[in-house]
Amino acid sequence: MDKKETPINSEKQRIQELEVISSELSHLKPNACVYQKQNNTNIFFKVDKSKLHSNVKKELKDLKHSS
């Protein structure tokens, strides 16, 4: 029996993903390089780790407050 993708399940999954990403980013070495995949492409660009981490935390906070 397949689980149907509902907006609630999708939101919970996104929260879990963001929590994992935040944890991974916080445990990287200070000089570690971080790359982010651009939407709809297979191209990765180097990004600032601290900016990415703050964006992830903000999105996580917004999702948690909306649910």
Contacts in CASP RR format, 6 or more apart in sequence:
PFRMAT RR
TARGET T0000
AUTHOR 0000-0000-0000
METHOD contacts of the structure
MODEL  1
MDKKETPINSEKQRIQELEVISSELSHLKPNACVYQKQNNTNIFFKVDKS
KLHSNVKKELKDLKHSS
3 9 0 8 1.000
8 67 0 8 1.000
11 63 0 8 1.000
11 66 0 8 1.000
11 67 0 8 1.000
12 67 0 8 1.000
14 63 0 8 1.000
15 60 0 8 1.000
15 63 0 8 1.000
15 64 0 8 1.000
15 67 0 8 1.000
18 56 0 8 1.000
18 59 0 8 1.000
18 60 0 8 1.000
18 63 0 8 1.000
19 60 0 8 1.000
21 56 0 8 1.000
22 53 0 8 1.000
22 56 0 8 1.000
22 57 0 8 1.000
22 60 0 8 1.000
25 34 0 8 1.000
25 49 0 8 1.000
25 52 0 8 1.000
25 53 0 8 1.000
25 56 0 8 1.000
26 53 0 8 1.000
28 34 0 8 1.000
28 49 0 8 1.000
32 49 0 8 1.000
33 46 0 8 1.000
34 46 0 8 1.000
34 47 0 8 1.000
34 48 0 8 1.000
34 49 0 8 1.000
34 52 0 8 1.000
35 44 0 8 1.000
35 45 0 8 1.000
35 46 0 8 1.000
35 47 0 8 1.000
36 44 0 8 1.000
36 45 0 8 1.000
36 47 0 8 1.000
36 52 0 8 1.000
37 43 0 8 1.000
37 44 0 8 1.000
38 44 0 8 1.000
38 45 0 8 1.000
END
